Every structure is written in C-alpha cells, then in structure tokens.
C-alpha cells in the first residue's frame, strides 16, 4: 500500500493486512508507517501506544520476522 505523505513524497506502507484500526491509528499518530520504523522500537515502547494491544504486537512481530527484522530489544 502506498501512503501519500505530502504532495511530493510517497512512502510505502508495509504494515500487515488485518491490523486493527485502533492499532493503525496509533501507528499513524506516531508517524510509524513502515516495519523498518517499527523495528526501532521495543515491544514495551510499542505497547505504550494507545490502541496497540497484544494481538497487534503479535501481528507486527510476525511481519517483522518475515522481513528479517525484530523489535529493538530482541
């Protein structure tokens, strides 16, 4: 999915399909649009975002692993 970030820049969104809307909003509100950006956070930092719960963390962990990435504390 491509997310328009402004009139000139486009950024690919590689977040997992099926991620709950509250989780997507939490990530967007924190300007986290890619798995690479999310991999710079620890699981506890991610869980501190309002709208991110255990299911979202598990979905993101699986998506990170498929790309050869992991949370920063692992």
Phi and psi restraints in degrees (value plus and minus 20) as a CYANA .aco file:
   2 UNK   PHI    -125.1   -85.1
   2 UNK   PSI     112.6   152.6
   3 UNK   PHI    -132.4   -92.4
   3 UNK   PSI     105.1   145.1
   4 UNK   PHI     -99.0   -59.0
   4 UNK   PSI      99.6   139.6
   5 UNK   PHI    -116.9   -76.9
   5 UNK   PSI     -45.9    -5.9
   6 UNK   PHI    -185.3  -145.3
   6 UNK   PSI    -189.6  -149.6
   7 UNK   PHI     -88.4   -48.4
   7 UNK   PSI     -40.0     0.0
   8 UNK   PHI    -134.5   -94.5
   8 UNK   PSI     -47.9    -7.9
   9 UNK   PHI    -126.6   -86.6
   9 UNK   PSI     117.3   157.3
  10 UNK   PHI    -140.3  -100.3
  10 UNK   PSI     121.7   161.7
  11 UNK   PHI    -150.7  -110.7
  11 UNK   PSI     113.3   153.3
  12 UNK   PHI     -95.2   -55.2
  12 UNK   PSI     115.9   155.9
  13 UNK   PHI    -125.0   -85.0
  13 UNK   PSI      93.5   133.5
  14 UNK   PHI    -129.0   -89.0
  14 UNK   PSI       6.1    46.1
  15 UNK   PHI     -89.3   -49.3
  15 UNK   PSI     130.5   170.5
  16 UNK   PHI     -84.2   -44.2
  16 UNK   PSI     119.9   159.9
  17 UNK   PHI     -88.2   -48.2
  17 UNK   PSI     119.0   159.0
  18 UNK   PHI      75.8   115.8
  18 UNK   PSI     -22.6    17.4
  19 UNK   PHI     -85.3   -45.3
  19 UNK   PSI     113.1   153.1
  20 UNK   PHI     -79.9   -39.9
  20 UNK   PSI     128.8   168.8
  21 UNK   PHI     -78.7   -38.7
  21 UNK   PSI     -60.6   -20.6
  22 UNK   PHI     -80.0   -40.0
  22 UNK   PSI     -57.6   -17.6
  23 UNK   PHI     -87.5   -47.5
  23 UNK   PSI     -62.9   -22.9
  24 UNK   PHI     -81.2   -41.2
  24 UNK   PSI     -61.6   -21.6
  25 UNK   PHI     -84.8   -44.8
  25 UNK   PSI     -61.6   -21.6
  26 UNK   PHI     -80.8   -40.8
  26 UNK   PSI     -63.4   -23.4
  27 UNK   PHI     -86.5   -46.5
  27 UNK   PSI     -64.8   -24.8
  28 UNK   PHI     -82.3   -42.3
  28 UNK   PSI     -61.8   -21.8
  29 UNK   PHI     -85.5   -45.5
  29 UNK   PSI     -42.5    -2.5
  30 UNK   PHI    -118.3   -78.3
  30 UNK   PSI     -11.0    29.0
  31 UNK   PHI      39.0    79.0
  31 UNK   PSI      16.4    56.4
  32 UNK   PHI    -124.4   -84.4
  32 UNK   PSI      88.2   128.2
  33 UNK   PHI    -135.0   -95.0
  33 UNK   PSI     -34.7     5.3
  34 UNK   PHI    -151.5  -111.5
  34 UNK   PSI     139.8   179.8
  35 UNK   PHI     -84.6   -44.6
  35 UNK   PSI     -53.9   -13.9
  36 UNK   PHI     -81.3   -41.3
  36 UNK   PSI     -62.2   -22.2
  37 UNK   PHI     -84.1   -44.1
  37 UNK   PSI     -62.7   -22.7
  38 UNK   PHI     -85.1   -45.1
  38 UNK   PSI     -52.9   -12.9
  39 UNK   PHI     -85.9   -45.9
  39 UNK   PSI     -33.6     6.4
  40 UNK   PHI    -102.4   -62.4
  40 UNK   PSI     -27.2    12.8
  41 UNK   PHI    -120.2   -80.2
  41 UNK   PSI     134.5   174.5
  42 UNK   PHI    -104.7   -64.7
  42 UNK   PSI     144.7   184.7
  43 UNK   PHI     -80.5   -40.5
  43 UNK   PSI     -59.4   -19.4
  44 UNK   PHI     -87.6   -47.6
  44 UNK   PSI     -56.7   -16.7
  45 UNK   PHI     -83.8   -43.8
  45 UNK   PSI     -61.6   -21.6
  46 UNK   PHI     -84.7   -44.7
  46 UNK   PSI     -63.0   -23.0
  47 UNK   PHI     -84.9   -44.9
  47 UNK   PSI     -41.6    -1.6
  48 UNK   PHI     -95.1   -55.1
  48 UNK   PSI     -32.1     7.9
  49 UNK   PHI     -97.1   -57.1
  49 UNK   PSI     109.1   149.1
  50 UNK   PHI     -83.3   -43.3
  50 UNK   PSI     101.6   141.6
  51 UNK   PHI      90.3   130.3
  51 UNK   PSI     -31.1     8.9
  52 UNK   PHI    -120.6   -80.6
  52 UNK   PSI     102.2   142.2
  53 UNK   PHI    -142.0  -102.0
  53 UNK   PSI    -194.9  -154.9
  54 UNK   PHI     -78.4   -38.4
  54 UNK   PSI     -57.7   -17.7
  55 UNK   PHI     -85.3   -45.3
  55 UNK   PSI     -62.7   -22.7
  56 UNK   PHI     -84.2   -44.2
  56 UNK   PSI     -61.5   -21.5
  57 UNK   PHI     -81.6   -41.6
  57 UNK   PSI     -62.8   -22.8
  58 UNK   PHI     -84.4   -44.4
  58 UNK   PSI     -63.0   -23.0
  59 UNK   PHI     -82.4   -42.4
  59 UNK   PSI     -62.7   -22.7
  60 UNK   PHI     -88.5   -48.5
  60 UNK   PSI     -58.9   -18.9
  61 UNK   PHI     -79.5   -39.5
  61 UNK   PSI     -66.1   -26.1
  62 UNK   PHI     -82.7   -42.7
  62 UNK   PSI     -62.9   -22.9
  63 UNK   PHI     -85.2   -45.2
  63 UNK   PSI     -60.1   -20.1
  64 UNK   PHI     -81.7   -41.7
  64 UNK   PSI     -66.2   -26.2
  65 UNK   PHI     -80.4   -40.4
  65 UNK   PSI     -57.7   -17.7
  66 UNK   PHI     -85.6   -45.6
  66 UNK   PSI     -43.7    -3.7
  67 UNK   PHI    -119.5   -79.5
  67 UNK   PSI     -14.4    25.6
  68 UNK   PHI      56.1    96.1
  68 UNK   PSI       3.1    43.1
  69 UNK   PHI    -133.0   -93.0
  69 UNK   PSI     149.4   189.4
  70 UNK   PHI    -174.2  -134.2
  70 UNK   PSI     146.1   186.1
  71 UNK   PHI     -84.9   -44.9
  71 UNK   PSI     136.2   176.2
  72 UNK   PHI     -83.8   -43.8
  72 UNK   PSI     -45.3    -5.3
  73 UNK   PHI    -110.6   -70.6
  73 UNK   PSI     -10.9    29.1
